[in-house]
Structures are given as structure tokens and as C-alpha cells.
Amino acid sequence: QYQRRVSGLIGAEQTEQLVNSALILITLGGNDFVNNYYLVPFSARSRQFSLPDYVVYLISEYRKILQKLYDLGGRRVLVTGTGPIGCVPAELAQRSTSGECSVELQRAAALFNPQLTQMLADLNSQIGANVFIAANTFTMNMDFVSNPQAYGFVTSKIACCGQGPYNGIGLCTPLSNLCPNRDIYAFWDPFHPSERANRIIVQQILTGSSEYMNPMNLSTIMALDSRT
């Protein structure tokens, strides 16, 4: 539908070039666990699947979606899996007694992310080109979650904006608690990293080693594409 609208403006050939040269970012997995599997006890998905089987199901469904994205013309697709979903303030508020991450949610991420990376590698092998780039956002986040002071944060447990334990309950609203300096908080709200934390993540996406980016970082991709 998007391509049809653009074709009406610039023509089919230029639209194809535009889509082929686009950098596409897609984030997978987090909401599937937080909102669909673990949000309530005995959720429909948790009754339908064991956790390992649910991960296999997700990977299978996402493979179809990514293949379709390629078929539609996507040639550079940056894919991020789940961050440390068991360590966000929202989950600490619900599941933690003394600030520890949720073991079960961390297990979900630990099962999902490696299988996602392998699936992307398999797709690239099938296509014969490095179309799909895996960003290890779990490790990128865990760097400052596990050692916030090393990155200039005072805490990675309490959100800057929120209410309740760890400021992890509800949404950030005008009635919420608000920290005096968001730059020293790893999390802005119960679920999302602060702007400064996101800058750390983006830097790893741009220049990170193979521990963070597979098969290459974004700077390398841009350098390669500039030659074609």
C-alpha cells in the first residue's frame, strides 16, 4: 500500500530504488512476552505453549514476516530482539522483592534472542547476502543495567518518571513522580530507557563489536553501501 502511494508520486522505478536503499529497523519479541505471555497468570498464550515452544512459534512467525519484508524490497534490515525485560522498573515493581531482575522474564529473553540471531543468519544464507543485521540489545542494555555507575547513572532500577515501587507502576503522567535530572537515570519510564541510555545503545549499533552487532555494525554497513 505504501509502495503504491509512493509510485503514484515518483514512479515505480524510483520507488523500488527508494525501498531497496532504505534502512529498516524492526524490534521483535518484547511485547510478545511482557504483554501476551506474562501479563496475567495463566494467559492464553502460556496455556497454549510452554515457554520454549512459544519461542519456537515466535521465531517461525517472525521468519515469515521478515521474508515478506525482503520480498517487498527491503535490503537492509536492522533487527533488535528483546532487552533485559525482567529488569525494567515495571517488572521490578510487580515481581521483585529486593531489586533483583525477574528470573522468568530473563529466561524468556535468553531463549528468544539467540534463536532470533540464528534465524537471521539462516535467512541471510538463504538469500545469499547480509540483508538482516542482528543487534544484541540485551547485552547493550545489560551493560548499564548491571553496572549503572560505570555509565554515569545513579540507578538502573528506579525510573525517572512513574509511581509506586521503583516508579514502575502505570504510565508517566503529569501526576507522576519526576526525577530532577533524567540524564542520571537509566530508565525514563517503567519500560523505556532514558534518552542518554538510548544514546549508549545507538553508539553500539553504530560502532559496536561482533558481541553487539552481527554480522557487522551500522557504520560498516553504511561504508559498504556508499561504494555501491
C-alpha positions as CSV (number, residue, x, y, z in Angstrom):
1,Q,0.0,0.0,0.0
2,Y,2.8,2.4,0.9
3,Q,4.7,1.5,-2.3
4,R,1.6,2.1,-4.4
5,R,1.1,5.5,-2.9
6,V,4.8,6.5,-3.5
7,S,4.7,5.0,-7.0
8,G,1.9,7.4,-7.8
9,L,4.2,10.3,-6.8
10,I,7.6,9.3,-8.2
11,G,7.0,6.3,-10.4
12,A,7.6,2.6,-9.9
13,E,11.3,2.5,-10.8
14,Q,12.3,5.2,-8.3
15,T,10.0,3.7,-5.7
16,E,11.8,0.4,-6.0
17,Q,15.2,2.2,-5.6
18,L,13.9,4.0,-2.6
19,V,12.7,0.9,-0.8
20,N,15.9,-1.1,-1.8
21,S,18.1,1.6,-0.4
22,A,16.1,2.2,2.8
23,L,17.4,1.2,6.3
24,I,14.6,-0.6,8.0
25,L,14.5,-1.0,11.8
26,I,12.3,-3.6,13.4
27,T,12.2,-4.6,17.1
28,L,10.9,-8.1,17.9
29,G,9.9,-10.1,21.0
30,G,9.5,-7.8,24.0
31,N,5.7,-7.2,23.8
32,D,5.1,-10.9,22.9
33,F,6.5,-11.8,26.3
34,V,5.5,-8.9,28.5
35,N,2.0,-8.3,27.2
36,N,1.0,-11.6,25.7
37,Y,2.7,-14.4,27.8
38,Y,3.4,-13.0,31.2
39,L,1.0,-10.0,31.7
40,V,-1.6,-12.1,33.6
41,P,-1.3,-15.5,35.3
42,F,-2.4,-18.3,33.1
43,S,-2.6,-16.1,30.0
44,A,-4.0,-17.6,26.8
45,R,-0.5,-18.0,25.3
46,S,1.0,-19.5,28.4
47,R,-1.8,-22.1,28.4
48,Q,-1.3,-22.8,24.7
49,F,2.5,-23.0,24.8
50,S,5.3,-23.9,27.2
51,L,7.9,-21.1,27.1
52,P,10.4,-23.0,24.8
53,D,7.6,-23.9,22.4
54,Y,6.3,-20.3,22.4
55,V,9.8,-19.1,21.5
56,V,9.9,-21.6,18.6
57,Y,6.5,-20.3,17.5
58,L,7.5,-16.7,17.6
59,I,10.7,-17.3,15.6
60,S,8.7,-19.2,13.0
61,E,6.2,-16.4,12.6
62,Y,8.8,-13.7,12.5
63,R,10.7,-15.5,9.9
64,K,7.7,-15.4,7.6
65,I,7.3,-11.6,8.3
66,L,11.0,-10.9,7.6
67,Q,10.9,-13.0,4.4
68,K,7.9,-10.9,3.3
69,L,9.8,-7.7,4.1
70,Y,12.6,-8.9,1.8
71,D,10.1,-9.9,-0.9
72,L,8.7,-6.4,-0.8
73,G,12.1,-4.9,-1.4
74,G,13.8,-4.5,1.9
75,R,17.6,-5.0,1.5
76,R,19.0,-3.6,4.8
77,V,17.0,-4.6,7.8
78,L,18.3,-3.9,11.3
79,V,16.6,-6.3,13.8
80,T,16.7,-5.9,17.5
81,G,15.5,-8.7,19.9
82,T,14.4,-8.2,23.5
83,G,16.3,-6.2,26.0
84,P,16.6,-7.4,29.6
85,I,12.8,-7.4,30.0
86,G,13.0,-8.8,33.5
87,C,15.0,-5.9,34.8
88,V,12.8,-2.9,33.7
89,P,11.2,-0.9,36.6
90,A,7.7,-2.2,35.7
91,E,8.7,-5.8,36.2
92,L,10.7,-5.0,39.4
93,A,7.6,-3.3,40.8
94,Q,5.5,-6.4,40.1
95,R,7.9,-9.3,40.6
96,S,10.9,-8.2,42.7
97,T,11.3,-8.3,46.4
98,S,14.7,-6.6,46.7
99,G,15.5,-5.2,43.3
100,E,16.5,-8.4,41.6
101,C,15.5,-9.0,38.0
102,S,12.7,-11.4,37.2
103,V,14.3,-14.8,36.5
104,E,11.4,-16.0,34.4
105,L,11.4,-13.0,32.1
106,Q,15.1,-13.0,31.7
107,R,14.9,-16.7,30.8
108,A,12.4,-15.8,28.0
109,A,14.9,-13.2,26.6
110,A,17.8,-15.7,26.9
111,L,15.8,-18.3,24.9
112,F,14.5,-15.9,22.3
113,N,17.5,-13.8,21.4
114,P,20.0,-16.5,20.3
115,Q,17.3,-18.2,18.2
116,L,16.4,-14.9,16.6
117,T,20.1,-14.3,15.7
118,Q,20.4,-17.8,14.2
119,M,17.2,-17.3,12.2
120,L,18.5,-14.1,10.7
121,A,21.8,-15.8,9.8
122,D,19.8,-18.6,8.2
123,L,17.8,-16.1,6.2
124,N,20.9,-14.3,5.0
125,S,22.4,-17.6,4.0
126,Q,19.3,-18.5,2.1
127,I,19.2,-15.1,0.3
128,G,23.0,-15.0,-0.3
129,A,23.5,-11.5,1.2
130,N,23.7,-9.8,4.6
131,V,20.2,-8.3,4.4
132,F,19.3,-8.8,8.1
133,I,21.6,-7.4,10.8
134,A,21.1,-8.6,14.4
135,A,21.5,-6.0,17.2
136,N,22.2,-7.6,20.6
137,T,20.2,-5.1,22.6
138,F,20.0,-7.4,25.5
139,T,23.8,-7.1,26.1
140,M,23.8,-3.4,25.2
141,N,21.2,-2.7,27.9
142,M,22.6,-5.2,30.5
143,D,26.0,-3.3,30.4
144,F,24.4,-0.3,32.1
145,V,21.7,-2.2,34.0
146,S,24.2,-4.4,35.8
147,N,26.7,-1.5,36.4
148,P,24.9,1.8,36.1
149,Q,27.6,3.8,37.9
150,A,30.2,2.9,35.2
151,Y,28.0,4.7,32.7
152,G,27.2,7.7,34.8
153,F,23.8,6.6,36.1
154,V,22.8,6.7,39.8
155,T,20.3,3.9,39.3
156,S,19.1,1.3,36.7
157,K,16.2,0.2,38.9
158,I,14.1,3.3,39.5
159,A,12.5,5.1,36.6
160,C,12.8,8.8,36.3
161,C,9.0,9.2,35.8
162,G,6.4,7.0,37.3
163,Q,4.8,6.0,40.6
164,G,4.9,3.2,43.1
165,P,7.8,0.9,43.8
166,Y,10.8,1.7,41.5
167,N,8.5,4.3,39.8
168,G,7.4,1.2,37.9
169,I,3.6,1.4,38.2
170,G,1.4,2.9,35.4
171,L,2.3,5.5,32.9
172,C,4.3,8.7,33.1
173,T,1.7,11.4,33.6
174,P,1.6,15.0,35.0
175,L,0.8,13.4,38.3
176,S,3.8,11.0,38.4
177,N,7.0,11.4,40.4
178,L,9.6,13.0,38.2
179,C,13.3,12.9,38.8
180,P,15.3,16.2,38.9
181,N,17.8,15.0,36.2
182,R,16.8,12.4,33.7
183,D,20.4,12.1,32.4
184,I,21.4,10.1,35.5
185,Y,18.6,7.6,35.3
186,A,18.9,4.6,33.0
187,F,15.2,4.3,32.6
188,W,12.9,7.2,31.7
189,D,9.6,5.4,32.5
190,P,8.6,1.9,33.7
191,F,9.6,0.3,30.4
192,H,11.8,2.5,28.3
193,P,15.5,3.6,28.6
194,S,16.2,7.3,29.0
195,E,17.5,9.4,26.1
196,R,21.0,9.1,27.5
197,A,20.8,5.3,27.8
198,N,19.4,5.2,24.3
199,R,22.4,7.1,23.1
200,I,24.7,4.4,24.6
201,I,22.7,1.8,22.7
202,V,22.8,3.7,19.4
203,Q,26.6,4.1,19.7
204,Q,26.9,0.3,20.0
205,I,24.7,-0.2,17.0
206,L,26.9,2.2,15.0
207,T,30.3,1.1,16.1
208,G,29.9,-2.0,18.3
209,S,32.0,-5.2,18.0
210,S,30.6,-8.6,17.0
211,E,29.5,-9.1,20.6
212,Y,26.8,-6.4,19.9
213,M,26.3,-6.5,16.1
214,N,26.1,-9.5,13.8
215,P,27.4,-9.8,11.1
216,M,28.5,-6.1,11.2
217,N,27.8,-2.8,12.8
218,L,25.9,0.0,11.1
219,S,29.0,2.1,10.3
220,T,30.4,-0.8,8.4
221,I,27.1,-1.2,6.5
222,M,27.0,2.5,5.6
223,A,30.6,2.4,4.4
224,L,29.8,-0.7,2.2
225,D,26.6,0.8,0.8
226,S,28.4,4.1,0.0
227,R,30.6,2.3,-2.5
228,T,27.7,0.8,-4.5
